Amino acid sequence: MGLGAICTLSCLGLHTETALGATKIKFTYGPFGQSLTVQELKTFAETGKASSKLKFFMNAADQDPKVVRRFLTQDVKISLRLADRLLYLLPGEYALFQAGQIFQTPSQGANIQALRSGVIQSLSDDSQISLLEFLEKYPLAEMTIDGVKLARTADQIDRLVSRFAPSVESGAAIATELLESLVCDCESGAIQPKPSVTAPNPIPEPAPDATPPG
């Protein structure tokens, strides 16, 4: 386990020997809500057989089961060292903040720490991550997912992964564009400029006084 992951787990108040992985997911989609287990999602991803609750939710959200299944299992390749570095930089933390509007802890607190830990743990063994693996490595037993916001970003992320997947060497490009895809206005879907280490809205210097000296 990397130093960053250990620090993240400590921030969450968890011991490093704690068994990781969400077991219960509460999906919301507008007025609809449904609690599912990660095991239900895993069975669906591996066999294509959806539980009655999962079928209901996919129907209510008007989602194609084939697309959902692919989204659960699509791997993104990125080195653990690169991800650990990116997710502690300001743009990476802001992307985690935006992702925290989709994936939330039960208390809606410490979202950034929980998400970062889930990502790092997923990458720690093989430098690959999928949504299903992320859920299995999430450091808390429960999670709430906003299905409306997830659907808004799923297609964009799927296109990015498909675009870079053929090249194993494109991990940095994938990471960069995935971060950019999350650094956005989740309500409008419009991409915003990535935050920088300087103030996001620097105060312009005053214009020179055009009045001639008296």
N, C-alpha and C positions, 0 to 999 in steps of 0.2 A: 504494500500500500504506500503510495507516494506521500510526501510531506504535506502537499496541498490537501489531499483527501483527508489526512489525519486532522489537520487544522479545521477543515470544514465540519467533520464529524464532531469535533470538540465544540465548535460554535453551536451545534445543534443539541449539545448536551448528551451525546451518545458515546458509548464506549466503542472502541475499534473492533472488539470481538462480537459486538451486537450483530445478529443476523439481519442482513439488509434485504429490502424488497417490500414493495407495497403489496398488500393482500386484498385490499378493498378499494375500488375506484368508484367514486360518485360522479357520473356523467350528468351534465345539465345541457339542455338544448332549448333555449327559450323557456316556455312553460313546462316542458317535459323534464323529468329527472328519473334516473335509474341507477341503482347501485349494482355493480358487477365485480366479480373477483378477477384477479389477474389470471388465475387458472382458466377461467372461462375464455378470456382473450387468447391465452396460449393454445388452448384446445382448438379454437376457431382458426388461429394462425397456422397450426400444424395440420389440421384435418379438413378445414373448410366447414365444419359443423358448428353452427351457432346455437347457443342456448336460446330459449324463448325470450328471455329478457334482452339479450343482445339483438335478436331479430326485431323486437319491438322498437328498440332504440334506433337501429339503422333505418327502419321504415319511417319512424317519426322524423328523423333527420334527413330523410331522402338520400341516403348514401348507398352507393353500389357496394355490395359485399366484397366483390373482387378488388375494388380499389381500397377498401378498408383493410382487407387482408394483406395486400401488398404494402400499404403504408405502415402496418404493424411490423413487418419483417424486413423492409428495405434497409440494408446496411450502409452506413457511411464510414469510410476508412479515414482515420486521422490519427496521428501519433499522440500518445499520451502526453509526452513532453510539450508538444505544440499546444494541445488543448489546455493543459494546465497553465501555460503561460498566457494564452489568449483570454481565458476566463477570469484572470485576475487583473487584466487591463480594463480601463474605463469603458471602452466600447463593448467588451465582452460582458462586463457587469451590467451594462445597460440592456444588452440583449437578454441576459438572464432576468432582469427586472421585467421586460416585456413578456418573456416566456412565462413569468410568474403570474401574468394576467390570465393565462390559459391553464397552467398546472399549479394548483394551489395546495398548501398545507391545510389541514383541518382548521387551524387557528388563523389562517391567512397571514401568518408571520414566518419569518426566516425562509421565505421562498427562494431567495437567491442562494443561500447556503445549501438548501436541500437539493435544488436543481443542479448546482455545481457538483455536489457529491455524487448524485446519480450519474452524471455524465462521466466523471473521473473514474468511478467504480466500473462503469460499463466498458470503458476503454482499457482498463488496467490489465486485462488478460490477453487481448488480441488486437488492440488498436482499432476496434470496430464498434459501432453502436447502432442499434435499431430502437425504435420506439418501445417494442416489447421488452428488449433487454434493459432499457432505461427504467421501465416500470418494475422489472424484477430486481434492479439494483438500487432503486429509490430508498433513501435511508429511513423513511417512516412507513408505518403499516397502512396508512390511509392517505388518499389524495382526492382532490376534487378537480375535475376537468371541465372547462367551459367548451362545450361542443361547437357552439356558434363561432367562437374565435379560433378554435382549432381548425374548423373547416375552411376558414378564410385564409389560413396560412399553409394548409396541407398541400394544395395544388402547387403552390409556388415552390415549396421545399421539395416536392416530388420531382418537379422539372429540373431543379438544380442538381439533385442526386443523379437523375438519369443522364444529365448532360456531362457530369464529371466521372460517373461510375466506371467507364471503360479504362480510365487512366489511374493506376494505383498511385502514381506520383503526384496526383492532384489534390492531396489531402489539404494542403494549405489553401488552395483556391476554394475548395468546398467549405472549409471552415470560415474563410473570409466572407463568402457570399451568403452562407447560412446566417452568420452574425448580422450582415446587412439586411437580410430578409426579416430578421426579428427586430432590428432597430427601426421600427416603423410605427405609424399611427394605427393601432389595432382596430380602431373604430372605422377609419376610412380606407385602410389598406394602402395608404400613400407612404412611400419610402421617405424618411427624413434623413438629413445629413447625419453621419455618425458623430457621436460626441468626441471631443478631443480633450487633451489634458488641460487646455486653456479654457477660459470661460466660454460657454456656448454662444453667448451674445455679448461680445466685447463692446464696451462703450466707446463710440468713435471719438477721436480727438477733436476738440473744438476747432472750427474753421478760423483762420487768421482774421483778426479784426480789420475790416476794410476801411474803417473810419480814419482819415488822415490825422496825424497827431495835431493837437491844438496848440 
